[in-house]
């Protein structure tokens, strides 16, 4: 029993060191290749806690322990690939981890190569591995007296086998393993996106195959033993180490390591005793946010920041997100600003969060208030902190288009599509945004070609069909546009924007009854009143002379979303014939919410009757 404890301790500690060297290999090569962020993240320190990962270090080892396996923790480093100098360095960074594992095995094998492990236990006959050994007889030869006097050699042998096995396993060209990382930069971008999208699925399939198809696992085991033999390590020594290692001591050591990871988290995030309640409230608020219980989530976060106003940035980020969901955008912006003030370098690599997410959510809140210039600056700050932050680039493109700066968006789209590893979802979004930029530049045929490509590549997605409808409507091909919207809704009847655009197209084509019918049909799939559809309904009712019903529709839209500028503007158009003062008051409020509506009002024929009215003129002074 004493030897088992010593062997378990040596192997576990040795494994942690090996893990650090593996991850350090990735990090140091990334540093040489141009990614200086690895130093700030602590990846060059060989501190095992800096490489800890919730799933790889705790989750999967615990699962392996439950099913009778060895709970050896894994790790991860987060490389900013956008900072690396080309695809050669990306491949080299991926290869560095397995190479570090192999180098560790070579160094650990030196005692065996130098004869320090002399023993009567022979290596396998030369015919091995072509003639598989009888493992039952092999295990029977493991007399404890054989290695009782030496706990170091069985431990070293097992560590060598583990490092060789991990190196070989990671070289499998399956995402997200290092072997795939080596070849990925040289694959066509479209194939990269497809494989990366299914990364976790491929890994789960691989684990399933290893678990359910013994010959595959045996093949890796044989290859590992062959490499170990080349290094001079008899397989029986590794088996001896394994037999001593797999008992209760390893479970206790894993529990100790998991405890250290937890303590490290507490040290990082709990700056004083009351912070344990702050983090508890953060977790409770996050759960409530996921199930859309926004008032309850708000109460949790408000209590958390009251307990500790200097709480880390993630709490302020979540508080701002809840406030945004409640349409309290000014308060949300204040929360994001507070988070950036108290924790400007906030980062949680394990959850891929950080200050860039605060800047993103801040920009989205600013857009809701039509403060697009400030939103653009916020998105730019986000991508400056995390250049590979695709969502930040996407929102930057959206706000540039809202500012009628479409020409600037095209090179951004092209660069991201050609040079950045993006998911299929993001690739579709980038293609659509590029097409929408072309529409903004009135290059409708080019835009339509892009949208048709999206329909072919992403056949089940309604977004490409919707944008085809937008391009066709811009070219006055109304019936084709309506058919495109129909195709979008066929694929997703809940696609709200397609209902809205179809309704507005029918309205502009003076098919008011059909527009009203579109609004009614949408209620089957959009059970809650939708602000945009209410505006379509109000406009159609107004043109049909059903003024009171139109006002009721706009009233409902404003009740649902008080800051919806277009609802105030459209209500002003209805009031203009009967109540000029109320109409101008509504128009003034609309312009206060969205200053761009002032330019629209100057030429809108709805206001021809009051264009010379002093109160109307005062709106533009």
GUMIVO-993310 format. One record per residue (C-alpha): z, x negated, y; chain. Coordinates in steps of 0.5 Angstrom, whole numbers. Example, Ala and Ser with C-alpha at 12.3 -4.5 7.8 and 13.67 -1.06 7.14 Angstrom:
BEGIN
16_-25_-9_A
14_-27_-2_A
end
This chain:
BEGIN
0_0_0_A
2_-6_5_A
-5_-9_4_A
-9_-2_5_A
-5_-2_12_A
-7_-9_14_A
-14_-8_12_A
-15_-1_15_A
-12_-4_21_A
-16_-10_21_A
-22_-6_20_A
-21_-1_25_A
-19_-6_31_A
-25_-10_29_A
-30_-4_29_A
-27_-2_36_A
-29_-9_38_A
-36_-8_34_A
-37_-2_38_A
-36_-5_45_A
-41_-11_43_A
-46_-6_41_A
-45_-2_48_A
-44_-8_52_A
-51_-10_49_A
-54_-4_52_A
-51_-5_59_A
-52_-12_60_A
-59_-12_58_A
-60_-6_63_A
-56_-10_68_A
-61_-15_68_A
-67_-10_68_A
-65_-7_74_A
-59_-2_73_A
-54_-4_77_A
-50_2_76_A
-47_0_69_A
-42_-5_73_A
-39_0_77_A
-38_5_71_A
-34_-1_68_A
-39_-2_62_A
-39_-10_63_A
-32_-10_62_A
-31_-9_54_A
-26_-4_55_A
-27_1_49_A
-24_7_53_A
-30_6_58_A
-35_7_53_A
-31_13_50_A
-35_20_49_A
-32_27_48_A
-37_28_42_A
-38_21_39_A
-31_18_40_A
-27_25_38_A
-31_31_36_A
-36_28_30_A
-30_23_28_A
-25_29_27_A
-31_33_23_A
-32_27_19_A
-24_26_17_A
-24_34_16_A
-30_33_11_A
-27_27_7_A
-31_22_11_A
-29_16_15_A
-27_18_22_A
-30_12_26_A
-31_13_33_A
-37_12_37_A
-39_11_44_A
-44_11_49_A
-47_8_56_A
-51_12_61_A
-57_8_63_A
-60_10_70_A
-67_9_67_A
-71_10_74_A
-68_3_76_A
-70_-1_70_A
-76_-5_72_A
-82_-2_67_A
-82_1_60_A
-81_-6_57_A
-74_-6_60_A
-73_1_57_A
-75_-2_50_A
-71_-8_51_A
-64_-4_53_A
-65_1_47_A
-66_-5_42_A
-60_-9_45_A
-55_-5_41_A
-57_-6_34_A
-59_-13_36_A
-51_-14_38_A
-49_-10_31_A
-53_-15_27_A
-51_-21_31_A
-44_-19_30_A
-45_-18_23_A
-48_-25_22_A
-42_-28_26_A
-37_-25_21_A
-41_-27_15_A
-40_-34_17_A
-33_-35_13_A
-37_-33_7_A
-43_-37_8_A
-38_-43_9_A
-35_-42_2_A
-28_-40_5_A
-29_-33_1_A
-30_-37_-6_A
-28_-32_-12_A
-30_-31_-19_A
-33_-25_-17_A
-40_-26_-17_A
-46_-23_-13_A
-50_-18_-16_A
-56_-21_-21_A
-62_-23_-18_A
-66_-17_-20_A
-61_-13_-16_A
-63_-8_-12_A
-69_-7_-16_A
-64_-5_-22_A
-58_-1_-19_A
-51_-3_-21_A
-47_1_-25_A
-42_3_-19_A
-37_6_-24_A
-36_-1_-28_A
-36_-4_-21_A
-31_0_-18_A
-27_-1_-25_A
-27_-9_-24_A
-24_-8_-17_A
-17_-10_-20_A
-12_-10_-14_A
-10_-17_-16_A
-17_-20_-14_A
-16_-19_-7_A
-9_-18_-6_A
-7_-25_-3_A
-13_-24_2_A
-13_-18_6_A
-18_-21_11_A
-24_-22_7_A
-25_-15_4_A
-24_-13_11_A
-29_-18_14_A
-34_-16_8_A
-33_-8_10_A
-34_-10_18_A
-40_-14_16_A
-43_-8_12_A
-41_-3_17_A
-45_-7_23_A
-51_-8_18_A
-51_0_17_A
-50_2_24_A
-56_-3_26_A
-60_0_21_A
-58_7_22_A
-60_6_30_A
-66_3_29_A
-69_10_26_A
-74_12_30_A
-71_19_31_A
-68_22_38_A
-63_20_41_A
-62_14_36_A
-64_7_39_A
-70_6_35_A
-73_12_38_A
-71_9_45_A
-75_3_43_A
-82_7_42_A
-81_12_47_A
-83_9_53_A
-90_7_49_A
-91_14_47_A
-95_19_51_A
-91_23_56_A
-92_30_53_A
-90_27_46_A
-84_24_50_A
-82_31_53_A
-83_35_46_A
-79_30_42_A
-73_29_48_A
-72_36_48_A
-71_37_41_A
-66_30_41_A
-60_34_38_A
-63_38_34_A
-67_32_30_A
-60_28_30_A
-57_34_27_A
-63_35_22_A
-62_27_20_A
-54_28_19_A
-56_34_14_A
-61_30_10_A
-56_25_9_A
-51_29_7_A
-55_34_3_A
-60_29_0_A
-56_23_-3_A
-62_19_-5_A
-63_18_3_A
-56_16_4_A
-57_11_-2_A
-63_8_0_A
-59_6_7_A
-54_4_3_A
-58_-1_-2_A
-62_-4_4_A
-55_-5_8_A
-52_-9_1_A
-59_-13_1_A
-58_-15_8_A
-50_-17_7_A
-52_-21_1_A
-57_-25_5_A
-51_-26_9_A
-47_-29_3_A
-43_-23_2_A
-42_-20_-5_A
-42_-12_-5_A
-36_-12_-9_A
-32_-15_-3_A
-34_-9_2_A
-33_-4_-4_A
-26_-7_-4_A
-25_-6_3_A
-28_1_3_A
-23_3_-3_A
-17_0_1_A
-19_3_8_A
-21_10_6_A
-14_13_6_A
-8_15_10_A
-8_9_15_A
-15_10_18_A
-13_18_20_A
-7_15_23_A
-11_10_27_A
-16_15_29_A
-11_19_32_A
-8_13_36_A
-15_12_39_A
-16_19_40_A
-9_19_44_A
-11_13_48_A
-17_16_50_A
-13_22_52_A
-8_18_56_A
-14_15_59_A
-17_21_62_A
-10_24_64_A
-9_17_68_A
-16_18_71_A
-15_25_73_A
-7_26_74_A
-5_23_80_A
2_26_80_A
6_31_75_A
3_37_78_A
-4_35_76_A
-3_37_69_A
-3_44_72_A
-9_43_77_A
-13_41_71_A
-11_47_67_A
-13_51_72_A
-19_48_73_A
-21_49_65_A
-19_56_66_A
-23_57_72_A
-29_54_69_A
-28_59_63_A
-28_65_67_A
-34_62_71_A
-38_62_65_A
-36_69_63_A
-38_71_70_A
-31_73_72_A
-31_70_79_A
-25_73_83_A
-21_71_77_A
-24_64_77_A
-23_64_85_A
-16_65_84_A
-15_59_79_A
-19_54_83_A
-16_56_90_A
-9_55_86_A
-11_49_84_A
-13_46_90_A
-7_49_94_A
-3_45_89_A
-7_38_90_A
-11_38_96_A
-14_31_94_A
-16_34_87_A
-22_30_84_A
-29_32_86_A
-31_37_80_A
-25_42_82_A
-28_43_89_A
-35_43_86_A
-33_49_81_A
-29_52_87_A
-36_52_91_A
-40_55_85_A
-35_61_85_A
-36_62_92_A
-43_62_92_A
-43_67_86_A
-39_71_91_A
-44_70_97_A
-39_67_101_A
-44_61_103_A
-40_58_109_A
-34_58_105_A
-38_55_99_A
-40_49_104_A
-33_48_106_A
-31_47_99_A
-37_42_97_A
-36_38_104_A
-28_38_102_A
-30_35_95_A
-35_30_98_A
-29_28_103_A
-23_27_98_A
-28_24_92_A
-34_21_95_A
-36_17_89_A
-34_23_84_A
-37_21_77_A
-36_24_70_A
-41_21_66_A
-38_24_60_A
-41_31_63_A
-46_28_67_A
-43_30_73_A
-42_27_80_A
-43_27_87_A
-50_28_86_A
-48_35_83_A
-44_37_90_A
-50_35_94_A
-54_40_90_A
-50_46_90_A
-48_45_98_A
-56_45_99_A
-57_51_95_A
-51_54_99_A
-55_52_106_A
-61_55_103_A
-58_62_102_A
-56_61_110_A
-63_59_111_A
-61_53_114_A
-67_49_111_A
-67_43_114_A
-59_41_113_A
-61_43_105_A
-66_38_105_A
-62_33_108_A
-57_35_102_A
-62_34_97_A
-64_28_99_A
-57_25_99_A
-56_28_92_A
-63_24_89_A
-61_18_93_A
-54_17_89_A
-58_19_82_A
-65_18_83_A
-66_21_76_A
-63_27_78_A
-69_32_77_A
-66_38_79_A
-65_35_86_A
-72_33_86_A
-74_40_84_A
-70_43_90_A
-72_38_95_A
-79_40_93_A
-77_48_94_A
-74_47_101_A
-80_43_103_A
-85_48_101_A
-80_53_105_A
-81_49_111_A
-89_49_111_A
-89_42_109_A
-93_43_103_A
-97_36_103_A
-91_32_102_A
-89_36_96_A
-95_34_92_A
-94_26_91_A
-87_28_89_A
-89_32_84_A
-95_27_81_A
-90_22_81_A
-85_25_77_A
-90_28_72_A
-93_21_71_A
-87_16_71_A
-81_20_70_A
-78_22_63_A
-77_30_64_A
-76_36_59_A
-81_41_58_A
-77_46_62_A
-77_41_68_A
-85_39_67_A
-87_47_67_A
-83_47_74_A
-86_41_77_A
-93_44_75_A
-91_51_78_A
-89_47_84_A
-95_43_85_A
-99_49_84_A
-95_53_89_A
-96_47_94_A
-103_48_93_A
-103_55_95_A
-99_53_101_A
-105_49_103_A
-110_55_101_A
-113_51_96_A
-113_57_91_A
-118_55_86_A
-114_48_85_A
-107_52_84_A
-110_57_79_A
-113_52_75_A
-106_49_74_A
-103_55_73_A
-108_57_68_A
-106_50_64_A
-99_52_64_A
-101_59_61_A
-104_55_56_A
-99_50_55_A
-93_54_55_A
-96_61_53_A
-89_65_52_A
-87_63_59_A
-88_69_64_A
-88_64_70_A
-95_61_69_A
-98_68_69_A
-94_70_75_A
-96_64_79_A
-103_66_77_A
-102_73_80_A
-100_70_86_A
-106_65_87_A
-111_71_85_A
-108_76_90_A
-109_70_95_A
-116_70_93_A
-116_78_94_A
-117_79_87_A
-112_84_86_A
-114_87_79_A
-114_81_76_A
-107_79_80_A
-104_85_77_A
-107_84_70_A
-103_77_71_A
-97_80_73_A
-97_85_67_A
-98_79_62_A
-92_76_65_A
-88_82_64_A
-90_83_57_A
-87_76_56_A
-81_78_59_A
-80_85_62_A
-73_82_66_A
-78_77_70_A
-75_80_76_A
-80_76_81_A
-86_79_77_A
-84_86_78_A
-83_84_86_A
-90_81_87_A
-93_87_83_A
-90_92_87_A
-92_88_94_A
-99_87_92_A
-99_95_90_A
-96_96_97_A
-101_91_101_A
-107_95_97_A
-104_101_100_A
-103_104_93_A
-96_107_95_A
-95_112_90_A
-96_106_85_A
-92_101_88_A
-86_107_88_A
-88_108_80_A
-87_100_79_A
-80_100_83_A
-78_106_78_A
-81_102_72_A
-77_96_74_A
-70_100_73_A
-71_100_66_A
-71_93_65_A
-67_91_72_A
-61_96_71_A
-57_94_77_A
-60_95_84_A
-65_89_86_A
-65_87_93_A
-72_85_93_A
-74_91_89_A
-71_96_94_A
-75_93_100_A
-81_94_96_A
-79_101_95_A
-77_102_102_A
-83_100_105_A
-87_104_100_A
-83_110_102_A
-84_109_110_A
-91_109_109_A
-91_115_105_A
-87_118_111_A
-81_119_107_A
-77_115_113_A
-70_117_111_A
-71_115_104_A
-73_109_106_A
-67_107_111_A
-63_109_105_A
-66_104_100_A
-65_99_106_A
-58_101_107_A
-57_100_99_A
-60_93_100_A
-56_91_105_A
-50_93_102_A
-51_89_96_A
-53_83_100_A
-51_83_107_A
-54_77_109_A
-61_79_106_A
-65_78_113_A
-71_81_110_A
-67_88_109_A
-65_88_116_A
-72_86_119_A
-75_92_115_A
-70_97_117_A
-72_95_124_A
-79_97_122_A
-77_104_120_A
-72_105_126_A
-77_103_131_A
-80_110_132_A
-74_114_133_A
-69_109_135_A
-71_103_139_A
-64_101_140_A
-62_101_133_A
-69_98_131_A
-68_92_136_A
-60_91_134_A
-63_90_127_A
-68_86_129_A
-63_81_133_A
-59_81_126_A
-65_79_122_A
-67_73_127_A
-60_71_127_A
-60_70_119_A
-67_67_119_A
-70_65_125_A
-77_64_122_A
-77_72_123_A
-78_71_130_A
-85_68_130_A
-87_74_125_A
-84_79_129_A
-88_77_135_A
-95_79_132_A
-92_84_127_A
-96_91_129_A
-90_95_127_A
-87_93_134_A
-93_94_138_A
-90_100_141_A
-84_96_144_A
-87_90_145_A
-86_90_153_A
-79_93_152_A
-74_88_156_A
-69_88_150_A
-75_86_145_A
-77_81_150_A
-70_78_150_A
-70_76_143_A
-75_71_144_A
-72_68_150_A
end
